[in-house]
Amino acid sequence: MIIDLLQIFLFFILPVILLYFNIVPVKYRISVLALVSVVILWIVIQEKWTLENLGIRIDNFSQTTTPYVVFTIFGVGAIIALAKYFHRKPLDNWWTKAHFLFLFIPISILQEFTFRGFLMPKLEVIFISPVLVILINSLLFSFIHIIYPNLKLLLPIAFLGGFGLAGMYYFYPNLILISLAHMALNFVAVLYQFFTFPQIEKSI
């Protein structure tokens, strides 16, 4: 359990602190995520995790596809409704932006691999309660978003999104489907410029 707690701190808390205090510049946030993912992958290999342990499975597609489709449609609708409420317009010429062409797909996959595929089983070792597992996973997921501007708006959105993703994965563990859902939500959220860094003209 101590090793699990140490890994959670090193992979999900310390990197965010380094970015937040600009010890590591925010523009390198994607590189940080990639590095953390590589180290986690190494641990997973060393500990001989199976694909099923990571949630990479196709045996439960028939039971999980419908809940994920419903969740994704609801999530996308909620983001669009929030965008209209806060008078946010879609990003102009989004198809010319690097995030939409190259980044949002791998970022979504890496976040799900780290937060759901790896972190969720670690939390299940520490906590018996499903509520605590989902809640702490959601809090850690929203914590990585403190590096963004306009936190009063974005942190609640990140927490609710993380809570939904964590809950879906806990009850319907499928890393493939949760990654697809995250891609859709990520795409729409950045399209309406919720999670962006205007000062460096990039998004995550």
Long-range contacts (C-beta under 8 A, 24 or more apart in sequence): 1-125, 1-126, 4-122, 4-125, 4-126, 5-126, 7-43, 7-122, 8-119, 8-122, 8-123, 8-140, 11-36, 11-39, 11-40, 11-114, 11-119, 12-114, 12-115, 12-119, 12-140, 12-143, 12-144, 13-140, 13-143, 16-143, 16-144, 16-146, 16-147, 19-147, 20-146, 20-147, 26-147, 26-197, 26-200, 27-197, 27-200, 27-202, 29-147, 29-204, 30-103, 30-107, 30-204, 33-107, 33-110, 33-111, 33-114, 33-204, 34-110, 36-114, 37-110, 37-113, 37-114, 40-113, 40-114, 40-118, 41-113, 43-118, 44-118, 53-121, 54-113, 54-117, 54-118, 54-175, 55-116, 55-117, 55-120, 55-169, 55-173, 55-174, 55-175, 55-176, 55-178, 56-117, 56-175, 56-176, 57-173, 57-174, 57-175, 57-176, 58-176, 60-172, 60-173, 60-174, 61-174, 61-177, 63-172, 64-172, 64-173, 64-174, 64-177, 65-177, 67-168, 67-171, 67-172, 68-168, 68-172, 68-174, 68-177, 68-178, 68-180, 68-181, 71-164, 71-168, 71-181, 72-180, 72-181, 72-184, 72-185, 75-161, 75-164, 75-181, 75-184, 75-185, 76-184, 76-185, 76-188, 79-157, 79-185, 79-188, 79-189, 79-192, 79-194, 80-188, 80-192, 82-157, 82-192, 82-194, 83-192, 83-194, 86-153, 88-192, 88-193, 88-194, 89-192, 90-191, 90-192, 91-190, 91-191, 91-192, 91-193, 94-191, 97-203, 98-202, 99-190, 99-202, 99-203, 99-204, 100-187, 100-190, 100-191, 103-203, 103-204, 104-183, 104-186, 104-187, 104-190, 105-183, 107-186, 107-204, 108-179, 108-182, 108-183, 108-186, 109-179, 109-182, 109-183, 111-141, 111-182, 112-165, 112-169, 112-175, 112-178, 112-179, 112-182, 113-175, 113-179, 115-140, 115-141, 115-162, 115-165, 115-166, 116-165, 116-166, 116-169, 116-175, 116-178, 117-175, 120-166, 120-169, 120-170, 120-173, 130-170, 133-166, 133-170, 134-163, 134-166, 134-167, 134-170, 135-163, 137-162, 137-166, 138-162, 138-163, 138-166, 141-165, 141-166, 145-195, 148-195, 148-196, 148-197, 149-197, 149-198, 153-194, 154-194, 154-195, 157-189, 157-194, 158-195, 161-185, 161-189
